[in-house]
Amino acid sequence: MATTSEVEVGMAAIAQRLSDQRQVMIKVKANASVASTALAAIPNDFADVIATVNAFGTSNAYEAAVKAQLAKMTAEFTALKSKADAVAAVDLNS
């Protein structure tokens, strides 16, 4: 069984670890917000490329492949943006 002084030292160590990891989570939340903003800019930043690919047909092998790739990237974008938004919205005060 721990002595009073050992309990005090242990409690301080627990508090320090909690504080340190809260700071890590605050940074994670901030980074998720940055990621969400960067992802949100993709449709505007690459509007010309996206519009061009969306206008592609499917009879040309290259155009069909690029159009399929954009569809996969769109699905990945949607999932990643959703996750970034969820992490950015986490309430670390509760």
Distance bins in CASP14 RR format, pairs under 12 A and 6 or more apart:
PFRMAT RR
TARGET T0000
AUTHOR 0000-0000-0000
RMODE 2
METHOD distances of the structure
MODEL  1
1 7 0 0 0 0 1 0 0 0 0 0 0
2 8 0 0 0 0 1 0 0 0 0 0 0
2 9 0 0 0 0 1 0 0 0 0 0 0
2 10 1 0 0 1 0 0 0 0 0 0 0
2 11 0 0 0 0 0 1 0 0 0 0 0
2 13 0 0 0 0 0 1 0 0 0 0 0
3 9 0 0 0 0 1 0 0 0 0 0 0
3 10 0 0 0 0 0 1 0 0 0 0 0
4 10 0 0 0 0 0 1 0 0 0 0 0
4 11 0 0 0 0 0 1 0 0 0 0 0
5 11 0 0 0 0 0 1 0 0 0 0 0
5 12 0 0 0 0 0 1 0 0 0 0 0
6 12 0 0 0 0 0 1 0 0 0 0 0
6 13 0 0 0 0 0 1 0 0 0 0 0
7 13 0 0 0 0 0 1 0 0 0 0 0
7 14 0 0 0 0 0 1 0 0 0 0 0
8 14 0 0 0 0 0 1 0 0 0 0 0
8 15 0 0 0 0 0 1 0 0 0 0 0
9 15 0 0 0 0 0 1 0 0 0 0 0
9 16 0 0 0 0 0 1 0 0 0 0 0
10 16 0 0 0 0 1 0 0 0 0 0 0
10 17 0 0 0 0 1 0 0 0 0 0 0
10 18 0 0 0 0 0 1 0 0 0 0 0
11 17 0 0 0 0 0 1 0 0 0 0 0
11 18 0 0 0 0 0 1 0 0 0 0 0
12 18 0 0 0 0 0 1 0 0 0 0 0
12 19 0 0 0 0 0 1 0 0 0 0 0
13 19 0 0 0 0 0 1 0 0 0 0 0
13 20 0 0 0 0 0 1 0 0 0 0 0
14 20 0 0 0 0 0 1 0 0 0 0 0
14 21 0 0 0 0 0 1 0 0 0 0 0
15 21 0 0 0 0 0 1 0 0 0 0 0
15 22 0 0 0 0 0 1 0 0 0 0 0
16 22 0 0 0 0 0 1 0 0 0 0 0
16 23 0 0 0 0 0 1 0 0 0 0 0
17 23 0 0 0 0 0 1 0 0 0 0 0
17 24 0 0 0 0 0 1 0 0 0 0 0
18 24 0 0 0 0 0 1 0 0 0 0 0
18 25 0 0 0 0 0 1 0 0 0 0 0
18 92 0 0 0 0 0 1 0 0 0 0 0
19 25 0 0 0 0 0 1 0 0 0 0 0
19 26 0 0 0 0 0 1 0 0 0 0 0
20 26 0 0 0 0 0 1 0 0 0 0 0
20 27 0 0 0 0 0 1 0 0 0 0 0
21 27 0 0 0 0 0 1 0 0 0 0 0
21 28 0 0 0 0 0 1 0 0 0 0 0
21 92 0 0 0 0 0 1 0 0 0 0 0
22 28 0 0 0 0 0 1 0 0 0 0 0
22 29 0 0 0 0 0 1 0 0 0 0 0
22 90 0 0 0 0 0 1 0 0 0 0 0
22 92 1 0 0 1 0 0 0 0 0 0 0
22 93 0 0 0 0 1 0 0 0 0 0 0
23 29 0 0 0 0 0 1 0 0 0 0 0
23 30 0 0 0 0 0 1 0 0 0 0 0
23 92 0 0 0 0 0 1 0 0 0 0 0
24 30 0 0 0 0 0 1 0 0 0 0 0
24 31 0 0 0 0 0 1 0 0 0 0 0
24 92 0 0 0 0 0 1 0 0 0 0 0
25 31 0 0 0 0 0 1 0 0 0 0 0
25 32 0 0 0 0 0 1 0 0 0 0 0
25 87 0 0 0 0 1 0 0 0 0 0 0
25 88 0 0 0 0 0 1 0 0 0 0 0
25 90 1 0 0 1 0 0 0 0 0 0 0
25 91 0 0 0 0 0 1 0 0 0 0 0
25 92 1 0 1 0 0 0 0 0 0 0 0
25 93 0 0 0 0 0 1 0 0 0 0 0
26 32 0 0 0 0 0 1 0 0 0 0 0
26 33 0 0 0 0 0 1 0 0 0 0 0
26 87 0 0 0 0 0 1 0 0 0 0 0
26 88 0 0 0 0 0 1 0 0 0 0 0
26 90 0 0 0 0 0 1 0 0 0 0 0
26 91 0 0 0 0 0 1 0 0 0 0 0
26 92 1 0 0 1 0 0 0 0 0 0 0
26 93 0 0 0 0 0 1 0 0 0 0 0
27 33 0 0 0 0 0 1 0 0 0 0 0
27 34 0 0 0 0 0 1 0 0 0 0 0
27 87 0 0 0 0 0 1 0 0 0 0 0
27 92 0 0 0 0 0 1 0 0 0 0 0
28 34 0 0 0 0 0 1 0 0 0 0 0
28 35 0 0 0 0 0 1 0 0 0 0 0
28 83 0 0 0 0 0 1 0 0 0 0 0
28 84 0 0 0 0 0 1 0 0 0 0 0
28 86 0 0 0 0 0 1 0 0 0 0 0
28 87 1 0 0 1 0 0 0 0 0 0 0
28 88 0 0 0 0 1 0 0 0 0 0 0
28 90 0 0 0 0 1 0 0 0 0 0 0
28 92 0 0 0 0 1 0 0 0 0 0 0
29 35 0 0 0 0 0 1 0 0 0 0 0
29 36 0 0 0 0 0 1 0 0 0 0 0
29 84 0 0 0 0 0 1 0 0 0 0 0
29 85 0 0 0 0 0 1 0 0 0 0 0
29 86 0 0 0 0 0 1 0 0 0 0 0
29 87 1 0 0 1 0 0 0 0 0 0 0
29 88 1 0 1 0 0 0 0 0 0 0 0
29 89 0 0 0 0 1 0 0 0 0 0 0
29 90 1 0 1 0 0 0 0 0 0 0 0
29 91 0 0 0 0 1 0 0 0 0 0 0
29 92 1 0 0 1 0 0 0 0 0 0 0
29 93 0 0 0 0 0 1 0 0 0 0 0
30 36 0 0 0 0 0 1 0 0 0 0 0
30 37 0 0 0 0 0 1 0 0 0 0 0
30 84 0 0 0 0 0 1 0 0 0 0 0
30 87 0 0 0 0 1 0 0 0 0 0 0
30 88 0 0 0 0 1 0 0 0 0 0 0
30 90 0 0 0 0 0 1 0 0 0 0 0
30 92 0 0 0 0 0 1 0 0 0 0 0
31 37 0 0 0 0 0 1 0 0 0 0 0
31 38 0 0 0 0 0 1 0 0 0 0 0
31 84 0 0 0 0 1 0 0 0 0 0 0
31 87 0 0 0 0 1 0 0 0 0 0 0
31 88 0 0 0 0 1 0 0 0 0 0 0
31 90 0 0 0 0 0 1 0 0 0 0 0
32 38 0 0 0 0 0 1 0 0 0 0 0
32 39 0 0 0 0 0 1 0 0 0 0 0
32 80 0 0 0 0 0 1 0 0 0 0 0
32 81 0 0 0 0 0 1 0 0 0 0 0
32 82 0 0 0 0 0 1 0 0 0 0 0
32 83 0 0 0 0 1 0 0 0 0 0 0
32 84 1 0 1 0 0 0 0 0 0 0 0
32 85 1 0 0 1 0 0 0 0 0 0 0
32 86 0 0 0 0 1 0 0 0 0 0 0
32 87 1 1 0 0 0 0 0 0 0 0 0
32 88 1 0 1 0 0 0 0 0 0 0 0
32 89 0 0 0 0 1 0 0 0 0 0 0
32 90 0 0 0 0 1 0 0 0 0 0 0
32 92 0 0 0 0 0 1 0 0 0 0 0
33 39 0 0 0 0 0 1 0 0 0 0 0
33 40 0 0 0 0 0 1 0 0 0 0 0
33 81 0 0 0 0 0 1 0 0 0 0 0
33 84 1 0 0 1 0 0 0 0 0 0 0
33 85 0 0 0 0 1 0 0 0 0 0 0
33 86 0 0 0 0 0 1 0 0 0 0 0
33 87 0 0 0 0 1 0 0 0 0 0 0
33 88 1 0 1 0 0 0 0 0 0 0 0
33 89 0 0 0 0 1 0 0 0 0 0 0
33 90 0 0 0 0 0 1 0 0 0 0 0
34 40 0 0 0 0 0 1 0 0 0 0 0
34 41 0 0 0 0 0 1 0 0 0 0 0
34 84 0 0 0 0 1 0 0 0 0 0 0
34 87 0 0 0 0 0 1 0 0 0 0 0
34 88 0 0 0 0 1 0 0 0 0 0 0
35 41 0 0 0 0 0 1 0 0 0 0 0
35 42 0 0 0 0 0 1 0 0 0 0 0
35 77 0 0 0 0 0 1 0 0 0 0 0
35 80 1 0 0 1 0 0 0 0 0 0 0
35 81 0 0 0 0 1 0 0 0 0 0 0
35 82 0 0 0 0 0 1 0 0 0 0 0
35 83 0 0 0 0 1 0 0 0 0 0 0
35 84 1 0 1 0 0 0 0 0 0 0 0
35 85 0 0 0 0 1 0 0 0 0 0 0
35 86 0 0 0 0 0 1 0 0 0 0 0
35 87 0 0 0 0 1 0 0 0 0 0 0
35 88 1 0 0 1 0 0 0 0 0 0 0
36 42 0 0 0 0 0 1 0 0 0 0 0
36 77 0 0 0 0 0 1 0 0 0 0 0
36 80 0 0 0 0 1 0 0 0 0 0 0
36 81 1 0 0 1 0 0 0 0 0 0 0
36 82 0 0 0 0 1 0 0 0 0 0 0
36 83 0 0 0 0 1 0 0 0 0 0 0
36 84 1 0 1 0 0 0 0 0 0 0 0
36 85 1 0 1 0 0 0 0 0 0 0 0
36 86 0 0 0 0 1 0 0 0 0 0 0
36 87 0 0 0 0 1 0 0 0 0 0 0
36 88 1 0 1 0 0 0 0 0 0 0 0
36 89 0 0 0 0 1 0 0 0 0 0 0
37 44 0 0 0 0 0 1 0 0 0 0 0
37 45 0 0 0 0 0 1 0 0 0 0 0
37 81 0 0 0 0 0 1 0 0 0 0 0
37 84 0 0 0 0 1 0 0 0 0 0 0
37 85 0 0 0 0 0 1 0 0 0 0 0
37 88 0 0 0 0 1 0 0 0 0 0 0
38 44 0 0 0 0 0 1 0 0 0 0 0
38 45 0 0 0 0 1 0 0 0 0 0 0
38 77 0 0 0 0 0 1 0 0 0 0 0
38 80 0 0 0 0 0 1 0 0 0 0 0
38 81 0 0 0 0 1 0 0 0 0 0 0
38 84 0 0 0 0 1 0 0 0 0 0 0
38 88 0 0 0 0 0 1 0 0 0 0 0
39 45 0 0 0 0 0 1 0 0 0 0 0
39 46 0 0 0 0 0 1 0 0 0 0 0
39 73 0 0 0 0 0 1 0 0 0 0 0
39 74 0 0 0 0 0 1 0 0 0 0 0
39 76 0 0 0 0 0 1 0 0 0 0 0
39 77 1 0 0 1 0 0 0 0 0 0 0
39 78 0 0 0 0 1 0 0 0 0 0 0
39 79 0 0 0 0 0 1 0 0 0 0 0
39 80 1 0 0 1 0 0 0 0 0 0 0
39 81 1 0 1 0 0 0 0 0 0 0 0
39 82 0 0 0 0 1 0 0 0 0 0 0
39 83 0 0 0 0 1 0 0 0 0 0 0
39 84 1 0 0 1 0 0 0 0 0 0 0
39 85 0 0 0 0 1 0 0 0 0 0 0
39 88 0 0 0 0 0 1 0 0 0 0 0
40 77 0 0 0 0 1 0 0 0 0 0 0
40 78 0 0 0 0 0 1 0 0 0 0 0
40 80 0 0 0 0 0 1 0 0 0 0 0
40 81 1 0 0 1 0 0 0 0 0 0 0
40 82 0 0 0 0 0 1 0 0 0 0 0
40 84 0 0 0 0 1 0 0 0 0 0 0
40 85 0 0 0 0 1 0 0 0 0 0 0
40 88 0 0 0 0 0 1 0 0 0 0 0
41 47 0 0 0 0 0 1 0 0 0 0 0
41 77 0 0 0 0 0 1 0 0 0 0 0
41 81 0 0 0 0 0 1 0 0 0 0 0
42 49 0 0 0 0 1 0 0 0 0 0 0
42 50 0 0 0 0 1 0 0 0 0 0 0
42 70 0 0 0 0 0 1 0 0 0 0 0
42 73 0 0 0 0 1 0 0 0 0 0 0
42 74 0 0 0 0 1 0 0 0 0 0 0
42 76 0 0 0 0 0 1 0 0 0 0 0
42 77 1 0 0 1 0 0 0 0 0 0 0
42 78 0 0 0 0 0 1 0 0 0 0 0
42 80 0 0 0 0 0 1 0 0 0 0 0
42 81 0 0 0 0 1 0 0 0 0 0 0
43 49 0 0 0 0 0 1 0 0 0 0 0
43 50 1 0 0 1 0 0 0 0 0 0 0
43 51 0 0 0 0 0 1 0 0 0 0 0
43 54 0 0 0 0 0 1 0 0 0 0 0
43 70 0 0 0 0 0 1 0 0 0 0 0
43 73 0 0 0 0 0 1 0 0 0 0 0
43 74 0 0 0 0 1 0 0 0 0 0 0
43 77 0 0 0 0 1 0 0 0 0 0 0
43 78 0 0 0 0 0 1 0 0 0 0 0
43 81 0 0 0 0 0 1 0 0 0 0 0
44 50 0 0 0 0 1 0 0 0 0 0 0
44 51 0 0 0 0 0 1 0 0 0 0 0
46 52 0 0 0 0 1 0 0 0 0 0 0
46 53 0 0 0 0 1 0 0 0 0 0 0
46 54 0 0 0 0 0 1 0 0 0 0 0
46 70 0 0 0 0 1 0 0 0 0 0 0
46 73 0 0 0 0 0 1 0 0 0 0 0
46 74 0 0 0 0 0 1 0 0 0 0 0
46 77 0 0 0 0 0 1 0 0 0 0 0
47 53 0 0 0 0 0 1 0 0 0 0 0
47 54 0 0 0 0 0 1 0 0 0 0 0
48 54 0 0 0 0 0 1 0 0 0 0 0
48 55 0 0 0 0 0 1 0 0 0 0 0
49 55 0 0 0 0 0 1 0 0 0 0 0
49 56 0 0 0 0 0 1 0 0 0 0 0
49 66 0 0 0 0 1 0 0 0 0 0 0
49 69 0 0 0 0 0 1 0 0 0 0 0
49 70 0 0 0 0 1 0 0 0 0 0 0
49 73 0 0 0 0 0 1 0 0 0 0 0
50 56 0 0 0 0 0 1 0 0 0 0 0
50 66 0 0 0 0 0 1 0 0 0 0 0
50 67 0 0 0 0 0 1 0 0 0 0 0
50 69 0 0 0 0 0 1 0 0 0 0 0
50 70 1 0 0 1 0 0 0 0 0 0 0
50 71 0 0 0 0 0 1 0 0 0 0 0
50 73 0 0 0 0 1 0 0 0 0 0 0
50 74 0 0 0 0 1 0 0 0 0 0 0
50 77 0 0 0 0 0 1 0 0 0 0 0
51 70 0 0 0 0 0 1 0 0 0 0 0
52 63 0 0 0 0 1 0 0 0 0 0 0
52 66 0 0 0 0 1 0 0 0 0 0 0
52 67 0 0 0 0 0 1 0 0 0 0 0
52 70 0 0 0 0 1 0 0 0 0 0 0
53 62 0 0 0 0 0 1 0 0 0 0 0
53 63 0 0 0 0 1 0 0 0 0 0 0
53 64 0 0 0 0 0 1 0 0 0 0 0
53 65 0 0 0 0 0 1 0 0 0 0 0
53 66 1 0 1 0 0 0 0 0 0 0 0
53 67 1 0 1 0 0 0 0 0 0 0 0
53 68 0 0 0 0 1 0 0 0 0 0 0
53 69 0 0 0 0 1 0 0 0 0 0 0
53 70 1 0 1 0 0 0 0 0 0 0 0
53 71 0 0 0 0 1 0 0 0 0 0 0
53 72 0 0 0 0 0 1 0 0 0 0 0
53 73 0 0 0 0 1 0 0 0 0 0 0
53 74 0 0 0 0 0 1 0 0 0 0 0
54 63 0 0 0 0 0 1 0 0 0 0 0
54 66 0 0 0 0 0 1 0 0 0 0 0
54 67 1 0 0 1 0 0 0 0 0 0 0
54 70 1 0 0 1 0 0 0 0 0 0 0
54 71 0 0 0 0 1 0 0 0 0 0 0
54 74 0 0 0 0 0 1 0 0 0 0 0
55 63 0 0 0 0 1 0 0 0 0 0 0
55 66 0 0 0 0 0 1 0 0 0 0 0
55 67 0 0 0 0 1 0 0 0 0 0 0
55 70 0 0 0 0 0 1 0 0 0 0 0
56 62 0 0 0 0 1 0 0 0 0 0 0
56 63 1 1 0 0 0 0 0 0 0 0 0
56 64 1 0 0 1 0 0 0 0 0 0 0
56 65 0 0 0 0 1 0 0 0 0 0 0
56 66 1 0 0 1 0 0 0 0 0 0 0
56 67 1 0 1 0 0 0 0 0 0 0 0
56 68 0 0 0 0 1 0 0 0 0 0 0
56 69 0 0 0 0 0 1 0 0 0 0 0
56 70 0 0 0 0 1 0 0 0 0 0 0
56 71 0 0 0 0 0 1 0 0 0 0 0
57 63 1 0 1 0 0 0 0 0 0 0 0
57 64 1 0 0 1 0 0 0 0 0 0 0
57 65 0 0 0 0 0 1 0 0 0 0 0
57 66 0 0 0 0 1 0 0 0 0 0 0
57 67 1 0 0 1 0 0 0 0 0 0 0
57 68 0 0 0 0 0 1 0 0 0 0 0
57 70 0 0 0 0 0 1 0 0 0 0 0
58 64 1 0 1 0 0 0 0 0 0 0 0
58 65 0 0 0 0 1 0 0 0 0 0 0
58 66 0 0 0 0 0 1 0 0 0 0 0
58 67 1 0 0 1 0 0 0 0 0 0 0
58 68 0 0 0 0 1 0 0 0 0 0 0
58 71 0 0 0 0 0 1 0 0 0 0 0
59 67 0 0 0 0 0 1 0 0 0 0 0
60 66 0 0 0 0 1 0 0 0 0 0 0
60 67 0 0 0 0 1 0 0 0 0 0 0
61 67 0 0 0 0 0 1 0 0 0 0 0
61 68 0 0 0 0 0 1 0 0 0 0 0
62 68 0 0 0 0 0 1 0 0 0 0 0
62 69 0 0 0 0 0 1 0 0 0 0 0
63 69 0 0 0 0 0 1 0 0 0 0 0
63 70 0 0 0 0 0 1 0 0 0 0 0
64 70 0 0 0 0 0 1 0 0 0 0 0
64 71 0 0 0 0 0 1 0 0 0 0 0
65 71 0 0 0 0 0 1 0 0 0 0 0
65 72 0 0 0 0 0 1 0 0 0 0 0
66 72 0 0 0 0 0 1 0 0 0 0 0
66 73 0 0 0 0 0 1 0 0 0 0 0
67 73 0 0 0 0 0 1 0 0 0 0 0
67 74 0 0 0 0 0 1 0 0 0 0 0
68 74 0 0 0 0 0 1 0 0 0 0 0
68 75 0 0 0 0 0 1 0 0 0 0 0
69 75 0 0 0 0 0 1 0 0 0 0 0
69 76 0 0 0 0 0 1 0 0 0 0 0
70 76 0 0 0 0 0 1 0 0 0 0 0
70 77 0 0 0 0 1 0 0 0 0 0 0
71 77 0 0 0 0 0 1 0 0 0 0 0
71 78 0 0 0 0 0 1 0 0 0 0 0
72 78 0 0 0 0 0 1 0 0 0 0 0
72 79 0 0 0 0 0 1 0 0 0 0 0
73 79 0 0 0 0 0 1 0 0 0 0 0
73 80 0 0 0 0 0 1 0 0 0 0 0
73 81 0 0 0 0 0 1 0 0 0 0 0
74 80 0 0 0 0 0 1 0 0 0 0 0
74 81 0 0 0 0 0 1 0 0 0 0 0
75 81 0 0 0 0 0 1 0 0 0 0 0
75 82 0 0 0 0 0 1 0 0 0 0 0
76 82 0 0 0 0 0 1 0 0 0 0 0
76 83 0 0 0 0 0 1 0 0 0 0 0
77 83 0 0 0 0 0 1 0 0 0 0 0
77 84 0 0 0 0 0 1 0 0 0 0 0
78 84 0 0 0 0 0 1 0 0 0 0 0
78 85 0 0 0 0 0 1 0 0 0 0 0
79 85 0 0 0 0 0 1 0 0 0 0 0
79 86 0 0 0 0 0 1 0 0 0 0 0
80 86 0 0 0 0 0 1 0 0 0 0 0
80 87 0 0 0 0 0 1 0 0 0 0 0
81 87 0 0 0 0 0 1 0 0 0 0 0
81 88 0 0 0 0 0 1 0 0 0 0 0
82 88 0 0 0 0 0 1 0 0 0 0 0
82 89 0 0 0 0 0 1 0 0 0 0 0
83 89 0 0 0 0 0 1 0 0 0 0 0
83 90 0 0 0 0 0 1 0 0 0 0 0
84 90 0 0 0 0 0 1 0 0 0 0 0
END
